[in-house]
Amino acid sequence: MNKAISHFQTNISRVKDIGGLYDALSNLTTSIVDTSDLLRTQIVMAVSALDHYIHEITRKGMLEIYNGTRSPTNAYSKFQISIETIQSITSGQSGSELLENAIREKHSYLSFQHPDKIADATRLFSEEPLWVEIGNRMSMPVIDVKNRLKLIIERRNKIAHEADMDPSYPGARWPITKTDVLNTISFIENVCQQIHSIIS
């Protein structure tokens, strides 16, 4: 699990580096040059870092259960794998490696960004009431934590899938500020740190 949070921190550092590039370009150019796409890139990459982190801890947590170092959960017990994988395990191939490949394949089509999807993922290896615990640790009502994350994901989706265009003003994009981005990064960092402390 420590490797997963370490990778997350590295990814977030890269996101912050883009903020430094934004500052440098903004100081070297006039307002005619629009550098706001660097801010949009930061939001997309910050959410990507969260998504990647959840994928990593879910796979590692499930493998810990398989290897006997973590207690099974109901969701883990119902996790479906192919007959081909079962046959490979019974024929003597490494069960741990085959399970890891099965998890990667099944989860490769999924994104773990929305609060409910994150909770579904963590239930595969932990019975902790994730968002209740996160809310307690962040001193925020659960609904506020989840809604804040949903808003971040909605903005990420507007950027990634709609070019961040505002349909009310054709040709114009939704406004974005450096403060928006810093608050987004800080919130995602805090959520991941709380998840890590809950599951470790």
C-alpha positions as CSV (number, residue, x, y, z in Angstrom):
1,M,0.0,0.0,0.0
2,N,2.9,2.4,0.7
3,K,4.0,2.1,-2.9
4,A,0.5,3.1,-4.1
5,I,0.5,6.3,-2.0
6,S,4.1,7.0,-3.1
7,H,3.1,6.8,-6.7
8,F,0.1,9.1,-6.0
9,Q,2.4,11.7,-4.4
10,T,4.7,11.5,-7.4
11,N,1.8,12.0,-9.7
12,I,0.5,15.0,-7.7
13,S,4.0,16.5,-7.8
14,R,3.8,16.4,-11.5
15,V,0.5,18.1,-11.4
16,K,1.9,20.9,-9.2
17,D,4.9,21.3,-11.6
18,I,2.4,22.2,-14.4
19,G,1.2,24.9,-12.0
20,G,4.8,26.2,-11.9
21,L,4.9,26.2,-15.7
22,Y,1.6,28.2,-15.7
23,D,3.0,30.8,-13.4
24,A,6.2,31.1,-15.5
25,L,4.4,31.5,-18.8
26,S,1.8,33.9,-17.4
27,N,4.6,36.1,-16.1
28,L,6.5,36.0,-19.5
29,T,3.5,36.7,-21.7
30,T,0.7,39.2,-22.1
31,S,-2.9,38.4,-21.5
32,I,-3.4,37.9,-25.2
33,V,-1.7,34.4,-24.7
34,D,-4.2,32.2,-23.0
35,T,-2.4,29.9,-20.5
36,S,-5.5,28.7,-18.8
37,D,-5.4,25.3,-20.5
38,L,-2.5,24.5,-18.2
39,L,-4.9,24.9,-15.3
40,R,-7.4,22.6,-17.0
41,T,-4.6,20.0,-17.5
42,Q,-3.9,20.1,-13.8
43,I,-7.5,19.2,-13.0
44,V,-7.6,16.3,-15.4
45,M,-4.3,15.0,-14.2
46,A,-5.2,15.4,-10.5
47,V,-8.3,13.3,-11.0
48,S,-6.2,10.8,-13.0
49,A,-3.9,10.5,-10.0
50,L,-6.8,9.7,-7.7
51,D,-8.2,7.2,-10.2
52,H,-4.8,5.5,-10.5
53,Y,-4.4,5.4,-6.7
54,I,-7.7,3.7,-6.2
55,H,-6.9,1.1,-8.9
56,E,-3.6,0.4,-7.2
57,I,-4.9,0.0,-3.7
58,T,-7.8,-2.1,-4.8
59,R,-5.6,-4.6,-6.6
60,K,-3.0,-4.7,-3.8
61,G,-5.7,-5.1,-1.2
62,M,-7.4,-8.0,-3.0
63,L,-4.0,-9.7,-3.4
64,E,-3.4,-9.3,0.3
65,I,-6.7,-11.1,0.9
66,Y,-5.7,-13.9,-1.5
67,N,-2.3,-14.2,0.2
68,G,-3.9,-14.4,3.7
69,T,-2.6,-11.1,5.1
70,R,-6.0,-9.4,5.0
71,S,-9.5,-10.6,5.9
72,P,-11.9,-11.3,3.0
73,T,-14.8,-9.0,2.4
74,N,-18.2,-9.9,1.0
75,A,-17.5,-8.0,-2.2
76,Y,-14.1,-9.9,-2.5
77,S,-15.9,-13.2,-2.1
78,K,-18.3,-12.3,-5.0
79,F,-15.6,-11.1,-7.3
80,Q,-16.0,-12.9,-10.6
81,I,-13.1,-14.4,-12.6
82,S,-13.1,-16.4,-15.8
83,I,-13.2,-20.2,-16.0
84,E,-9.9,-19.9,-17.9
85,T,-8.3,-18.3,-14.8
86,I,-9.7,-20.9,-12.5
87,Q,-8.3,-23.7,-14.8
88,S,-4.9,-22.1,-14.9
89,I,-4.8,-21.8,-11.1
90,T,-5.9,-25.5,-10.7
91,S,-3.2,-26.6,-13.2
92,G,-0.5,-25.2,-10.9
93,Q,0.2,-21.7,-12.3
94,S,0.7,-18.9,-9.8
95,G,-2.7,-18.0,-8.4
96,S,-1.6,-14.7,-7.2
97,E,-0.2,-13.6,-10.6
98,L,-3.3,-14.9,-12.4
99,L,-5.6,-13.1,-10.0
100,E,-3.7,-9.9,-10.4
101,N,-4.0,-10.2,-14.2
102,A,-7.8,-10.9,-13.8
103,I,-8.2,-7.8,-11.6
104,R,-6.3,-5.6,-14.0
105,E,-8.3,-6.9,-17.0
106,K,-11.7,-6.5,-15.2
107,H,-10.9,-3.0,-13.8
108,S,-9.2,-1.7,-17.0
109,Y,-12.7,-0.7,-18.2
110,L,-13.6,1.1,-15.0
111,S,-12.9,4.5,-13.6
112,F,-12.7,5.0,-9.8
113,Q,-13.4,8.7,-9.5
114,H,-17.0,9.1,-8.4
115,P,-17.5,8.6,-4.6
116,D,-19.8,5.6,-5.1
117,K,-17.3,3.9,-7.5
118,I,-14.5,4.5,-5.1
119,A,-16.5,3.0,-2.3
120,D,-17.3,0.0,-4.5
121,A,-13.7,-0.5,-5.2
122,T,-12.5,-0.3,-1.6
123,R,-15.2,-2.8,-0.5
124,L,-13.3,-5.4,-2.5
125,F,-10.7,-5.4,0.3
126,S,-12.0,-3.4,3.2
127,E,-15.2,-3.3,5.2
128,E,-14.6,0.2,6.6
129,P,-17.4,2.7,5.9
130,L,-15.1,4.7,3.7
131,W,-16.9,8.0,3.3
132,V,-18.1,8.2,6.9
133,E,-14.5,7.7,8.0
134,I,-13.2,10.3,5.5
135,G,-15.8,12.8,6.6
136,N,-14.9,12.3,10.3
137,R,-11.2,12.7,9.6
138,M,-11.7,15.8,7.5
139,S,-14.2,17.3,10.0
140,M,-16.8,17.6,7.2
141,P,-20.3,16.1,6.8
142,V,-20.1,13.1,4.5
143,I,-22.5,14.6,2.0
144,D,-20.3,17.7,1.7
145,V,-17.1,15.6,1.0
146,K,-18.9,13.5,-1.6
147,N,-20.5,16.5,-3.3
148,R,-17.2,18.3,-3.4
149,L,-15.6,15.4,-5.2
150,K,-18.6,15.0,-7.6
151,L,-18.2,18.7,-8.6
152,I,-14.5,18.1,-9.3
153,I,-15.3,15.1,-11.4
154,E,-18.0,17.0,-13.3
155,R,-15.5,19.8,-14.1
156,R,-12.9,17.2,-15.2
157,N,-15.5,15.6,-17.5
158,K,-16.4,19.0,-19.0
159,I,-12.7,19.6,-19.8
160,A,-12.0,16.0,-21.0
161,H,-15.2,15.4,-23.0
162,E,-16.6,18.8,-23.8
163,A,-13.5,20.9,-24.3
164,D,-14.7,22.9,-21.3
165,M,-17.1,24.8,-23.6
166,D,-19.9,26.8,-22.0
167,P,-23.1,26.0,-24.0
168,S,-24.7,29.3,-22.8
169,Y,-22.0,31.3,-24.6
170,P,-21.0,29.6,-27.9
171,G,-17.3,29.7,-28.4
172,A,-16.5,30.5,-24.8
173,R,-15.1,28.2,-22.2
174,W,-16.0,27.9,-18.6
175,P,-13.8,30.3,-16.5
176,I,-11.0,28.8,-14.4
177,T,-8.6,30.3,-11.9
178,K,-5.4,29.2,-10.2
179,T,-7.2,29.2,-6.9
180,D,-9.8,26.8,-8.2
181,V,-7.0,24.4,-9.2
182,L,-5.1,24.7,-6.0
183,N,-8.2,24.0,-4.0
184,T,-9.0,21.0,-6.2
185,I,-5.5,19.5,-5.8
186,S,-5.5,20.1,-2.1
187,F,-8.8,18.4,-1.7
188,I,-7.8,15.4,-3.7
189,E,-4.6,15.1,-1.8
190,N,-6.5,15.2,1.5
191,V,-9.0,12.6,0.4
192,C,-6.2,10.2,-0.7
193,Q,-4.3,10.7,2.5
194,Q,-7.4,9.9,4.5
195,I,-8.1,6.8,2.4
196,H,-4.6,5.6,2.9
197,S,-4.7,6.0,6.7
198,I,-8.1,4.2,6.8
199,I,-7.0,1.2,4.7
200,S,-3.5,0.7,5.9
